[in-house]
């Protein structure tokens, strides 16, 4: 499986759009930048796309917008719960972009905290 490399411009944009919330951390995921709350990924960069994690009802609402779509790390393999944001919103509708990222953070913050995997002993 070939992982898409992060678009450098989008990676820089990501850094400006990540919520300034003390609960939020960022790290590499899929070779790209992602943001987490309580260990749960809620947004990230994949190639030239920005994705968010949303509850089902909000996924349907976001998918009505031109340019939004399911998040696939591999063609045909949809990552459940994650939606690609319309690329045009980065310049045309920054308010909409921030609104959906806020929804994503709010949703992921309510999820049970991720437990760190135990290290395997040899």
C-alpha positions, 0 to 999 in steps of 0.5 A: 500500500502506497501512502500519499505524502503530505502536500507541504502547503497543506501541512503549513495550513494545517498548523494554522487551522488546528484548534488552539485547545490545550487538550489537542496534540499533533503528531504524524499519522499515515506519514502526514500530520494529524490532531488528537484529543484524548488520544482520538484522532479528529482531523488530519492531512492526507496528501492534498486533503484535510479530513475530519472525524464526525458523528453519522448525522454530521457526516451526511450533512458535510457530504452534501457539500461539493468537494466533500467525500469519504476518507480512503487511505487506500482506494476502496477502503473507506475509513469509517467516521472520517470525511474529506473536507472540500478543498475550495473551503481553504480559501473560499470559506475559512469560516466553514472549515473552522466550524467543521473542525470545531464539530470534529473536536467536540465529537472526538472529545466525547469519545472514551480516551484511547488507551496506550497499547502495551509494549510487547515483551520478547 
